[in-house]
Amino acid sequence: MNRILSFASKLNFMKKHILVNLFASPVKPAQRIDQIDILRGFALLGILLVNVFGFHASFYHFGEFYQGLENPLQLAIYKGMVSLGSDKFIFLFSILFGYGFWMLSEKFAKHEKDFAAFYTRRMLSLCLIGILHITLLWAGDILFLYGILGLFLLVLRKMNTRFLFVIALLSYFFTAWFLLFKNLVPFLPDPLSTTSNILMDEVVKIYSGGGYFDILLFRLNEYITFRNINLFYYAPKIFSLFIFGYVCGRQDLLNTINNQQPKFRFITFVFLLAGLFISLNIEFILLFLSNPDSKVFAAAYIAIYEFGNGLLGFGYLLLILIISQTKTGYKILSPFKYAGRMALTNYLMQSVIFTTLFYGYGFGFFGNTNPSTFVVWALLVFIFQLVLSKMWLSKFRYGPMEFVWRRMTYGNWLQK
């Protein structure tokens, strides 16, 4: 009798652990949705084309750094890239992050406790990678913020879809609400302001000629100085996009778009056209709608700016999905999926390459390069990453940093 009970106990133990490993094992490449990987790779390109301006400037004087360009062509390139890319590709990348959360939660649908523990480890691991990225490479990191906000998404995952949508909408326009009613909360800092006595000449001197330790200290000071913008401007917006992505997964939006092509072609056209008009004419729209001396001007600016970002960002998403449904379009876009599958590796590699190019401990090009030049560099680096990603994935299941992140998340499971 004791042997029977012992055998039954072992059987239950094995059953439990087999189920855990089945639902917690990493997704195989064959199971991936190519469209999501293509979108992620496309977003990575867009982020690089915007971030390259950040690598070549300081957050202390970002606008001043480029608005002072004397060459009209260089100034036009800067304004064009900011208008068409700034915050739009983070929009897309954040939506995909939320969609990825939904995919993982579906995988663990029958094992909620296992999912909570798994995803907590996953986000804490991402936070650690983000901290190292900030400390060792660049103050413009998004990984740490993604890791923190991912934990909040875990808490909200069981809420009603309509309630989640309302939270996401309010959170997306949080800064506009904040500026509109800031007199009611005077104890909170202005989310769009920073306090620093560092002059631009000093910024250029340190980043272009300083040693690694000098730049490290300066970078940490820069990140701390911009804590209010990260906390009160970027965090609510990114969190709202996580929720939107998660809700898109719940509503099976990917299949809906693929199955209703004519309808979504029209929606894509409208979103892109409206988003481009707003993004390229925001000052004109504001002057038409509001007096610059009005108390609501700043709130109106942010609201219209974010509305344009949303239209253009979602327009980009729909455009890639629709193009990738055609044979020719898929053939053209398919290389992006390799970069998308190694998004973490490629994102960090971009920081390594461009901080080495621009900072004093590398080639020291900071402050001495035109926007047209480093936009070309960014495109060349991304092409290199496409080729490298395809070669790597032909021999390995995961990118180098993806492997490290999975080891931190799954522990020994990857070895089985």
N, C-alpha and C positions, 0 to 999 in steps of 0.2 A: 504493500500500500504506500509506504514511504517513497519507494522508487517511482511509483506512478505519479505521486504528487510532485516529486522532484523533477520528473520528466516534463510534466505539465507546466511547471514553473519556468523551466528552461525554454519550453516551446513558446510561452507567452513573451518571455524576454526577447527571444529571437524574432518573433513576429513584430513586436514593437519596434525594434531597431532596424529590421528590414524595411518597414514602412517609413521610418524616419529618413533612412538613407535614400529610399526611392524618391521621396518628395523633396529632399533637401539637396540632392545631387545637382551639379551645375548643368545648365541647358547645353545640349550637344549642338555643334555648329549646324548640323542638318535640320535641327528644329527651329532655328532662328527664322524670323520673318525678315526677308531681305529688304523690304521697304523701310523697315524701322532702322536697319543698319545703314541704308543709303541716306536716310534723313539725318541720322546722327553724324555721318561723315560730312554731309553738306553743311550741317550746323557747325561742325568743327572748323571747316574752311572759313565760314563767315566770322566765327569768333576770332580766328587768327588774323583776318584782314582788319578787324577792329583792334584787337589786342596789340598788334604791331605798333600802333600809334601810342599805346600805353607803355610798351617797352621803351619807346624812344622819347618819352616825356615823363614828367612827374605828376602825380595826382595833386600836388600842391598848386601847380600852375598849368594845368592841362590846357584849358582854353586859351590862356595868354600865350602859351608856348607856340601854338599853331596859328592863332589869329594874327600874330605878328609876322607871318610869312609875307615877304614882299613880292614874290613871284605869283602872279594871278593864277597860273596853271597849278602850282603846288597848293595854293589855298583852295582852289576849286576841287582838287583831288581829296583834300582833307574834308571839306564840307560835304562832298558827295559820299564819301565812305561813312562819315558819321550819320548823315541823313538816312542812308540806305541800310546801314548795318548796325549802328550802335543800339543796343538793347533788343534788336529784332532777332538776332541769332541766339542770344541768351534766352529770349522768349521761346524759341524753337527747342533749344537744348533742355530747358526746364520742363516744357510740355512732355518731351520724350522721357525725362526722368520720372515724371509722374505716371506715364504710361508703362514704363518698365516696372514701377512699383506694383501696378495692377497685375501685370503678367506674373510677377513673383507671388503675389497674394493668391492668385488663382491656382498656382502650382501647389500651394500649401492649404488649399481650401478646406481640407478635412483635418488639418493639423494646425489649428490656430496658435496653440502655445508654442509649438516648434517654430512657427513663422515669426512670432514676436521676438523670440530669443535670437533666431537667425538674423533678422533684419536689424535688430539692435546692434549685434556684433558688426554687421556690414556697415552701418552708419558710423559707429565709433571708429572703425578702421579707416573709413574715408576721412573722418575728422583728423585722425593722426597723420594721414598722408597730406592733408591740407595744411596742417601746422608745419610740417617739414617743408612743404612747398613755399609757404610764406617766409619761413625762417631762412631757408637756404637759397631761394631763387628769386621770388617776385611777390610784391605786395598786392597784386591784382588777382589773387587766388579766388576761385569760387568753390573749391572742394570742401573747405571747412564749413562754409555756410550751408552747402548742400547737405553735409552730414548732419548738422544740427537740425535743419528744417525737415529732413527725412524722418527724424524721430518724432516730430510733431505730426507728420502725415500718418505715421503708424498709429497714433492715438485716435485720429479722426476717421480711420478707414471704414468703420462700421456705421457711420452716420448716413442718414437719408440723402439720396442724390440731390434733391432740390435744396436741402439745407446746405450741403457742401457747395453747391453752385452759388448760393447767396454769400457764404463765407468767402469764397474765392473772388467774387465780384467786389465785395467791400474791401478785401485785402489788396486787390490789384490797384484800386484807386486810393489806398490808404493815405499816401502823401498828400493828395489833393484835399481829402477830408481833413487831414491834420492841419494843413495851411489855412483852410477855410475857418476852422474852429480853434485855432491855436490859442486864442485869448482865453479859452475855457480851460486850457491846460498849460499855463505859463511856466510850470516847473519843468516841462520837458524841453530838451534842446531842439533847435531848428534842424530838421533832417537834411537840409541842403547846404549847411554852412560848416566851415572848418576854421579852426584857429591855429595859425602858424605865423611865426615871424621870419621864416626862412625865405630868402629872396631867390629869384629864379637863377641868378648868376651863381649862387652857391650850389643850387641843385645841379646845374650843368657841370660845375667843377668837381663835385663829389662823384656823380655817376660816370663822368667821362674819364676822370683821372684818379679816383680813389681806389684803395686796395679793397680786397674782399671784406675784411672786417669793418672798414669804414662804411662801405655800402650796406653791409648787413645791419649795422646800428641805425643808419639813416632810413633803411627800408622798414624796420620795425617801428620807428618813430612815425613814419608815413602811414603805416597801417593803423596804428593806435589813434593818430589824428583823425583818420577817416572812419572811426568806429560808428559815429552817429549816422553817416550816410549808409553804411552797411546795415546798421540795425533798424533804422526808421524808414529808409528808402528802398534799398534792394531786398532786404529780407521779406517784408510783406508781399512785395511783387512776385518774387521767386516762389514763395510759398503758395500764392494764389495759382501760379502756373502749374505747380506740382499737383494741386487739387484738380485743376482743369484737365491735366493729362490723365489723372486717375479716373475722373468722371468719363472722359473719352473712351477709356478702356472698358469701363462698366457698360457704356452704351453701345459698345462694339462699333465705334465710329469708323475704324479702318475699313471694315467690310462694307459699311454703309456707303462710304465714299467710293470704294471700288465697284460697288454694284449699281450706283446711281451717277455714272459719269457725266451725262449731259447736264444734270442739275448742278453738280459741283463744279463743272467747267464754268458755268455762268457765275456761281458764287465766287470762284477763284478770281475771275476777271474783275468783278465788282470790288472785292477786298483789296486786290493789288492796286487798282486804279485809285480807289479812295485813300488807301494807305499811303501811296506815293504822293498824292495831292496834299494830304495833311502834312506828311513828313517834310516835303520840300517847300511848303508855304505856311508854316506854322505861325511865323511872325505876322504875316498878312492877315491870317484868320483871326488872330488874337486882337490885332488893332481894329478889325472890323467888329468884333464881338464885345470887346471890353476896353475900358480906359486904362492905360498903363499906371495911372495914379490911383486906381481903384484898389480897395483892400482885397478884392477877390481875384486880382489879376494873376498873382503867383499861383493860386489854386487852379484857376482856369487854364493857365499855361501847362501845368503838370497833367491835368485831366485830358486836355486835347492831345498833348504829346503822347501820353500812354495809350490813348484811344487809337492814334495813328500807328503806334508800335504794334498794338494788338492786331489791327487789320492787316498790316504788312507782314508781320510774323506769321499769322495764320494763313495769309495768302501764299507765302513761301512754302509753308507746309503742304497746302493743298496742291500747289503747282508741282512739287516734286512727286507727290503721290500719283497725280494724274499722268505726268510724263512717264513715270516708271511703269505704268500699266501698258504702255505700247512697247512693241518689240524693239524698235529703234531707240526709243527713250530709255528702256531698260539697259540696252547694250551700252549706251553713252554713260549712264549713271552708275552702272554696276561696280566700277572701280571704287566708288565712294563707300561701298559696303565694307571693304577691307579696312579702310581707315576708321569706319564707325565701330567695327568689332574690336579695335584697339584704341578706342577713344581716350582712355585714361593715359595710356602710354604716349600717344601722340600729343595730347594736351601738355603733359609734363615735358616731353621732348622739345616742344615749341618754346617753352620757357628756358630750357637749357641752351638752345641754339641762339635765341635772340638776346638773352642777357649776356651771353658770351660775345656776341657781335657788338652790342652797344655799351656794355659796362667797362669801367677802367681796368678790371682784372682780366679782361679779354682783349678785344680789338679796339675798344674805346671810341666807337663811332657815335656815341650819344651826343646829340646837339649838332652834328656835322653832316647829317644825311637828309636829303629831300624826301618828302612823302612818296613821290613816284618811284624812287629807288627802293625803299623798303617794302612797298607794296609788291614790286616785282620779286624781291627776295622772299616775301611771304608766299607768293604763288609757287616759286621754285621749291621752297621747303615743303609745301604741301604735296606737290607732285612727287618729290622724293619720298615723302611719307606714304603716299599711295602705293608706290612701287615696293618700298620696304615692307609695308604691311602685308601685301599680297605674298611676297616671298616668305615672310615669317610664318604666315598662317598656312602656307603650303606644307610646312614641316612641324608646326606646333599648333595645339588647340587654342591657346590663349596668348595674348601679348605678354611681354615681361611683367609690366605693372599689374595687368589683369590677373596674372598668376599669383603675384604677391598679395593682391587684394583678396583673391579667393582663398588663399592659404590662411590669411588673417581671419576670414569669415568662416570658412568651412572646417578649418583645422586639418585633421588627417584624412578627411573624406576624399580630398583630391588625389590621394595616393592609392585609392582603391579602384 
